[in-house]
């Protein structure tokens, strides 16, 4: 008797096996991140908010919602994103414009308040929108990517409005991240090497324009001076960097143990946010910090494996872009915390406080898992 063949996928849904190694790494990183966030935040939360669970309770809620969304999105065929690319990009541009009319927080405009949820940072949406735009474009014009017309100009046209609006906030770290994502996707997409030299020249011109901008000079000038010598202004611009270096140095080889950080007791500003890796280094030491960085490296490696196994160019480039985003953001955060680069205010994926940022990140992980499911189906 003939048996009915099980339907494994459709245009909207996909039922193939996901990449469980990638999922496991995501869950482990998020779990460690939640533990370290509670450890880094409870002193600040108790002193300023009157509730030691203020930050972690919100983050756990978003983490649970994010995992549900991630698993749900992993069942949705990622190909439906391709026709939605332009609308998502258009909404992103509108959000980046809208945020410029929001009241400034610490001298910058980066957040849009949302009732009952908190705030939305449009730059988080912009990362995903750029990845989709580039992936969609490369999937159509990949055979012409070696030319100047197709391999460079469209990327500049897509990136320019986003960078312009980010600099108006200003948000330099997000700008650097967007440029990094663009470079990786151009390289993987097939842009000729010589056009990278042209792009580097254009970037130099952009930097020159930014440097002579009075607003950017006032915003970034002090940060560059602090980077060169944080101890020149130990109670001002250099305070955060100095406290971060003290925390990292105090960790030694094995660390003070979870909960044992001293710098988080109102010495280190933003201990629960951009500088959480300093607390990680203090409590887990060199060995623990290295293991966490190895987990990030494994996540990036697995993301690229998923991309290489995908037979659809759009899905491949989406996985590449999302993976590159996590990798570049991690490198920039650790570089800032260790004073390798000037302080630009960039969060550490899965660790830094930010509910909507974590939710968005987990949704992106769901898209990568969707790519892995489709790839598994195509092999059968």
JOWOSUL-V102236 format. One record per backbone hydrogen bond with DSSP energy under -1.0 kcal/mol. CO is the residue of the C=O (numbers start at 1). NH is the residue of the N-H. E is the energy in kcal/mol with one decimal. If there is no record, write none. Layout:
CO/NH/E  CO/NH/E
This chain:
8/15/-2.8  12/77/-2.7  13/10/-3.3  18/20/-1.2  19/23/-2.0  20/24/-2.6  21/25/-2.1  22/26/-2.2  23/27/-2.5  24/28/-2.6  25/29/-2.7  26/30/-2.6  27/31/-2.4  28/32/-2.6  29/33/-2.5  30/34/-2.2  31/35/-2.0  32/36/-2.6  33/37/-2.2  34/38/-2.2  35/39/-2.1  36/40/-2.5  37/41/-1.8  38/42/-1.8  41/45/-3.1  42/46/-2.3  43/47/-2.1  44/48/-2.6  45/49/-1.9  45/51/-1.4  51/54/-1.9  53/57/-2.5  54/58/-1.0  55/59/-2.4  56/60/-2.8  57/61/-1.7  58/62/-2.1  59/63/-2.4  60/64/-2.7  61/65/-2.2  62/66/-2.7  63/67/-2.5  64/68/-2.1  65/69/-2.3  66/70/-2.9  67/71/-2.6  68/72/-2.2  69/73/-3.2  70/74/-1.9  72/75/-1.1  73/76/-1.5  75/14/-2.6  77/80/-1.8  78/81/-2.0  79/82/-1.1  82/85/-1.3  84/88/-2.3  85/89/-2.4  86/90/-2.8  87/91/-2.5  88/92/-2.1  89/93/-2.2  90/94/-1.9  91/95/-2.4  92/96/-2.4  93/97/-1.7  94/98/-2.8  95/99/-2.3  98/101/-1.9  99/102/-1.5  105/108/-1.4  108/105/-3.2  112/120/-2.4  114/117/-1.5  114/118/-2.7  118/114/-3.4  120/112/-2.6  121/124/-2.0  122/126/-2.3  123/127/-1.5  125/129/-2.4  126/130/-2.5  127/131/-1.9  128/132/-2.4  129/133/-2.4  130/134/-2.8  131/135/-2.7  132/136/-2.7  133/137/-2.3  134/138/-3.0  135/139/-2.1  137/141/-2.5  141/144/-1.8  144/147/-1.9  147/151/-2.7  148/152/-1.2  148/153/-1.8  152/156/-1.9  153/157/-2.3  154/158/-2.2  155/159/-2.4  156/160/-2.6  159/163/-2.5  160/164/-2.6  161/165/-2.1  162/166/-2.3  163/167/-2.4  166/171/-1.4  169/109/-1.6  171/175/-1.6  172/176/-2.5  173/177/-2.3  174/178/-2.7  175/179/-2.2  176/180/-2.2  177/181/-2.6  178/182/-2.3  179/183/-2.4  180/184/-2.2  181/185/-2.3  182/186/-2.3  183/187/-2.2  184/188/-2.8  185/189/-2.1  186/190/-1.0  186/191/-2.6  192/195/-1.1  193/196/-1.3  194/198/-1.3  195/199/-2.4  196/200/-2.4  197/201/-2.0  198/202/-2.3  199/203/-2.5  200/204/-2.0  201/205/-1.9  202/206/-2.3  203/207/-2.6  204/208/-2.2  205/209/-2.3  206/210/-2.5  207/211/-2.7  208/212/-1.7  210/213/-1.1  213/217/-2.5  214/218/-2.3  215/219/-1.9  216/220/-3.7  217/221/-2.2  220/224/-2.2  221/225/-2.0  222/226/-2.2  223/227/-2.1  224/228/-2.0  225/229/-2.0  229/232/-1.8  233/236/-1.3  233/238/-1.9  236/239/-1.4  238/242/-2.6  239/243/-2.5  240/244/-2.0  241/245/-2.3  242/246/-2.5  243/247/-2.1  244/248/-2.4  245/249/-2.7  246/250/-2.2  247/251/-1.0  251/255/-2.2  252/286/-2.1  253/287/-2.5  257/260/-2.6  262/265/-1.6  263/267/-1.1  263/268/-2.9  264/266/-2.4  270/273/-1.2  270/275/-1.9  272/353/-2.5  273/276/-1.5  276/280/-2.1  277/281/-2.5  278/282/-1.9  279/283/-2.5  280/284/-2.9  281/285/-1.2  282/256/-2.3  283/257/-2.3  284/288/-1.8  285/289/-2.5  286/290/-2.4  287/291/-2.2  288/292/-2.0  289/293/-2.3  290/294/-2.2  291/295/-1.8  292/296/-2.0  293/297/-2.3  294/298/-2.5  295/299/-2.3  296/300/-2.4  297/301/-2.7  298/302/-2.9  299/303/-2.3  300/304/-2.0  301/305/-1.9  302/306/-2.3  303/307/-1.9  304/308/-2.5  305/309/-1.8  312/316/-2.5  313/317/-2.4  314/318/-2.1  315/319/-2.3  316/320/-2.2  317/321/-2.6  318/322/-2.5  319/323/-2.2  320/324/-2.7  321/325/-2.1  322/326/-1.9  323/327/-2.3  324/328/-3.0  325/329/-2.3  326/330/-2.1  327/331/-2.3  328/332/-2.6  329/333/-2.3  330/334/-2.4  331/335/-2.2  332/336/-2.2  333/337/-2.5  334/338/-1.9  335/340/-2.9  335/341/-1.3  336/339/-1.5  348/351/-1.8  348/352/-2.4  354/358/-2.3  355/359/-2.5  356/360/-2.5  357/361/-2.3  358/362/-2.5  359/363/-1.9  360/364/-2.0  361/365/-2.0  362/366/-1.8  363/367/-1.5  364/368/-1.9  365/369/-2.2  366/370/-2.0  367/371/-2.0  368/372/-2.0  369/373/-2.1  370/374/-2.3  371/375/-2.1  372/376/-2.0  373/377/-2.0  374/378/-2.1  375/379/-1.0
